[in-house]
Amino acid sequence: MAKKISKKRLFLFSAIPLLFFLFILEFGVRLFWEFEPNRVLCYHPVMGRGYCPGTKGFLTENKVKMHVEVNADGLLGKAYPVNRVPGKYRIALLGDSFTSAEAVSPEEKFAGVWERELSKKVTGSVEVINFGVGGTGTWQQLQMFHIKALKYKPDLTVVAFCWCNDVGNNIDKLKSGDMNPLLDEYDVGWFKRLQVKRKNFNKWLWNNSGLYQFARTKYNHLEHYFKRMFLPDYMKKVHSEEKKKSESEKANQKEVASKKVDNKKSSPPEYKKDTVSIFDDLFFFDSEGWDITRKLFLKLKQEVRKNGGELAVIHFGGFHQYRNFPVLPVKQFDEFLESEGIAHFNAFDLFIKIDDEFLPENFIPNDGHFSKTGHRHFAEFSTDFLVRLIENAKV
């Protein structure tokens, strides 16, 4: 009579070959596929994204290798005490990936240069706490002030506003129905908390399993492909009249241009009207995107002053926005900040004045973010502006 195999043994006999097979796959992926061992961004139930507390390691993006350290409060760089140190002037810095600057060491970021240079130029030392998170706009930066920066009781809150995608990010968050910081929506229910645990577990798998990372990457490509097919109209890019021309027209233009002796730079596309797309809101100061952005700045000013500090805005652009680019409402933005009594500094116009030969040195190739040189120039441009604010505050 055949001996009956127990369920426990049957499970073990089935599981061991499967685990061995997965182990072989893991080894193969790590050996033949480019395995990135770290992911520093975690899911946040309110802001959507934030740096994972206590994470550190080497990252590689666009062939730039960087060592990233996240402190216990989920901020890049060294930790600062929540309680104020007497005699130290404290600055809270809000911004996106230009501010977080994962590819640059903390002391070479403009935040680090500010802290060092301002401490030399004013009475007493200065702390610059970097609350920047890549991929965020003013919407999430207002949330960041409420959730993290406010408890540090900063004397000055500085928003490093990029003309890149901040406006589009803000209107996307509004249309997506995310928690609205203008309405103080910060209640996190059980479902959101469950999402945090699930997504952070996925992050752990990503950092520790090449097989998971490979499978997830391929799945993400497929998911994004199908998502693009069903995007709402506001998420679709509506190109300018220049870009809408047919391929034959473009070919004819190239042929005519090649015959010209004077080889001038091509003129930038013209955006004649604001469409339903969130991507062209940036060019029209009366657009829905700019309307929500202005409201976010006014709310942030109110919250900062309620906390006993002052608000300042320093704005700048990405590499491609300084040359051969549609006109941006830079002047209107400055006038708005001036009319609302918000201290501001226009670094955009200063970068425009850099010669064509030297402008690329300020940005990481194939990346577009500030290089070490760009951070140094940005800090040099704006340090005196901050010195005046600090001296006026002390008076």
N, C-alpha and C positions, 0 to 999 in steps of 0.2 A: 504494500500500500504506500502510495506516494506521500511523502511528508509535506504537510501544508506549510507554506511560507507565511510568516506573520506579516502584518501590515507594516510594522516598524522596519523589518528587514527589507521588505519590498520598496519602502520609501528610500532607505539608505542605498540600495542597489541602483535605484533610479537617479538619486540626487548626486551621488559621487561622480558618475560619468559626465553629468551635466555641468557640475562645478569644474571638473577638469577641463571640459571643452571651453567654458567661459574663461578659465585661467589662460588657456592657450591663445584664445582670441585677444585677451587683454595684453598678453606679452607681445603678440604680433602687432597690435595697434601701436603700442609704445615703441616698438622697434622700427616700424615702417611708416608711421604717420606722425606729423608734427603735433606733439602733445603739449598743450599749454596747461601747466599745473595749477594755475591760480585764477580765480575769479573774485574780484574784490567788491563788486556791487551786489548787495542783497535787496530783496524785495522789502519795501516799507509800506505798511498798510495805509498811510496817509499820502506821503509824497510819491509813492510808487517805486522809488529807488533811493538807496543810500549806501554808504560804504559799510562793509561788514566789520563790526568791532573786533579788534584784535587780530585782523588778517595781515599777513606780511609775506613777501616773497617776490620773485622776479617775474615780470610780465614782459611780453613782447608784442608790440603793435606797430604795423607799418615798418617793420624791421628796426624799430627803436626799442632797445632793451632798457627796462627801468626797474628799480627796486622800490616797491611800494610798502609802506607801513601805515596801518590804520590804528589809531589809539582806541582806548576802551569806550570812548563816547562816539565812535564811528566817524572820526574826523581824520583826514590825512595829516601825518606829521606828529610832532610831539604833543604830549598832553598838557593842558593848562588847568590849574585849580579852578573850580567853579567859584569859590569865594575870592573876592577881590584882594589883591596884595596892596597895601597902602603905598601911595607914591607912584604906582604904575598906571599909565594911561592905556586903556584897553580899546582895541578896535576889533569889531566883528566884520569879517569879510564874506559877503555873499556873492555867488557867481556860478558859472557853468564849468565846462571842461577846460576853458582857458584859465580859470581861477584854480581849479583843483590840480591841473597840470601834472598828471600822473607820470609823464615822461621826463620830468625835471626834478632834481633833488630839492628838498624843502628849503634849504638856505639859498638856492638859486632862483626860486620862484619869486615873482614880484612881491608876494606876501612876506617872504623871508628877507628880501632886500629892504622892504619898507621897515620891518621890525629893527633891522640892524642900523639903517641910516637914520631913521627917525629918533632912535635912542641917542644918537650922537648930536642931533640938532635941537632937541628940546630938553627942558629941565626934567630930570627923572626919566626912567626907562619906559619903553612902549611895548605892548604886547599886540600882535596881530594874529588873531585866531581865524584860521581858514575854514569856513563852512561851505566852500565850493563843492559841488557835486556835478560830475559830467552828465550831460543830457538833460539839464533842468533849465527852466525859464523863470521869469519873475513870479509866476504862480507858485512854484515849488519853493522858491527862495523866501517868499512870505511865510509859507508853511514852515520852512527851516528856522526862520526867526522865532516863530511861535513855539516850535517844538524843542529847539536846542539853544539857539543863540540868546534868547531872552533871559535864561537863567544865569548867564555869565555877566549880566548887567554891564554891557559895553557902554563906554562914553560916546563912541562914534560907530555907526553902522554904515559900511561902504558897500554899495552894490556895483560890481564890475559888470556893466551891461554890454553884451556883445550884439552887434548888428547882424549876427549870423542867423540864428533860428529862434531867438528868445520870443519874438512876437508870435511866430507861428506856433510855438510850443504853448503859449498862453491861451490862444483861441482854441487850440485843439483840446486842451484840458477842460475849457468851459463847455465846448460842444460835446465832449465825451461824457459829461455828467459826473466828473470826478468830485471828490470832497472839495468844497469851495471855501478857500481861506477868507474871501470877502464876507462870507456869512458865518465865519467861525465854525465850520463843520469839521469837527475832529473826533467825533464819537466812533470808536472802532468796535464793531460787533464780533460775535463769535466766528462768523464765517470768514471775516478778514483775518482774524487771529489764526484760524486754521490754514488759510492761504499762506501766511507768513511761515508757519512751520513746514508746510509742504515745499514751498519754493526755496526755503533756506536748506532743506534736506537735499533738494535737487542741486543746489550750489555746492554742497559738500560732496555729492557724487561727482559733479563736474571736476572739482579740484583733485579728486582721488582716484578717478577711474577713466583711463583713456578710452575704453570701450564705450562707456556711457557718453563721453564727450563726442566721440565719433558718431554714435547713433543719434545723439541730440542735434548735432550740427546738420546732418543730412535731413533729419526730420524738420528742423527749422527752415531749411531752404525750401522744402516742399510746402510747409505751412504758409510761408510768406508768399509763395507763388500763387496759391489759391486765395489768400487774403487780398492780394492786389487785384484779383478779378472782381471782388465784391466790395471794393472801397466805396464809402459814401463820397458824394461829389466834393465836399470840402477838403477831403484828403487827397484829391487828385491834383496834380500840377497842371495849371493852365498856362501854356507858354505864351510869350509875347507874340505880336504880329510877325516880328522878325523870325521867330523860331517856328511859326506855323507854315512857312513856305514849303512847297513841295520839294522833293529831292531834285527834280529837274531844274527848278528855279535856282536852287542852291548851286547846282553844277554850272548853270549859265553865269551866275554871279562870279564864281571862281574863275571861269574862263575870261570874263571881262576884266576882272581884277588883275589877272596875270599879265594882261596886255598893257596895263598901266605902268608907266615908268616910275612914278612916285608910289612906292610901296608903303602906304599908310596903314596904321592899325585899324582893324575893323571897328565900326561904331557899335556902341552897346545897344542891346535891344531896348525898345521903348514899351513901357507898360502904360497903355492909354486909359485903362479903366480897371477898377477893382472888381474881381469876379468872386464867385462863391468859394474859390480855392483859398485855403489858409496861407498858401505859399506866397501870394502876391500882396497880402495885407501889409507887409512890411513897407511897401513903397508908397502907401497912401495914409497920411496921418489921420484922416477921418474914417478909416476902415474900422471894422468890428474888432480886429485884432489889436489895433492901437487903442481903441476905446477901453477894452478890458485891461490893457497894459497900463494905461494912465490911472485907472481905478486902483490897480494893484500898488502902484507907487504911492498914491495918496493914502491908501490904507496902511502901507508900511511906514510912511512918515508919521501917521497918527500913532501907530503901535510903538514905534521907536521913541517918540517923545513922551508917551505915557510911561515908558520904562526909564525915563530920565536921561535919554541920550539924544543925539542928533543924527540925521540921515544925510548921506552924501552919495552922489552917483558919478562914476567915471565910465564914459562910454568909448568904445573902440570897435573896429571891424575885423573880419577875417581877411586872410591874404588876398583872396580874389576880389574883395570889395573895394580895394583902393585903386584899381586900374580897370578901365574899360568896363564899367559896371553901371547899371541904371542909377539915376539920381535918387538918393535916400533923403528922407525928411529930417536930416541932422539938425538944421537950423530950427525947424519947428519944435523938435524935441528939447533943444536948449531953451527956447522961449517958454515952453511949458514948464520946465523945471524952475526957470527964473521966476515965472509968475506965481508959482506955488511955494516960493521960498525954500526950495531944496538946493543945497550947495551942489555944484556940479562942475565937472572938468571934462573938456572935449579932447580926448586923446586921438580921436578919429582924424581930425584935421592935421595933427602933428605927424601921424604915420603917412599921410598923403604926401607930405613934403619930403620924405626920404627919397633919394634918387633911385631910379629903376635898378641901378647896378647893385645897390645895397639893401633894397627892400626884402629880397628873398632870404637874406641872412637872418631875418627876424622870425622866420617860420620854419618848422620842421618839414623837410621835403616829403612829398606824398602824404602829408598829414594835415597841414594847414594851421596847426596850433603854434603858439609862441615857442620858439627855441630859447635856449639860455640867453642869447643876445636879445631876443624880443622881450623876454621878461625884464632884462636889465634896462632896456630902453623905456619900456612901459613904466618901470619904477622911477627912472630918472625924470621922465616927463612929469610925473604926478606927485613926487615927493614934496616939492615946495607948496603945492596946493594943500596937502595934508598938514604940513607944518603950520600954515596959516590957520587952518581950522583948529588945530590943537592949541595954538597960542591964544586964539580968540576965546576958546572955551575956558582956558585957565584965567584969562583976564576977567 
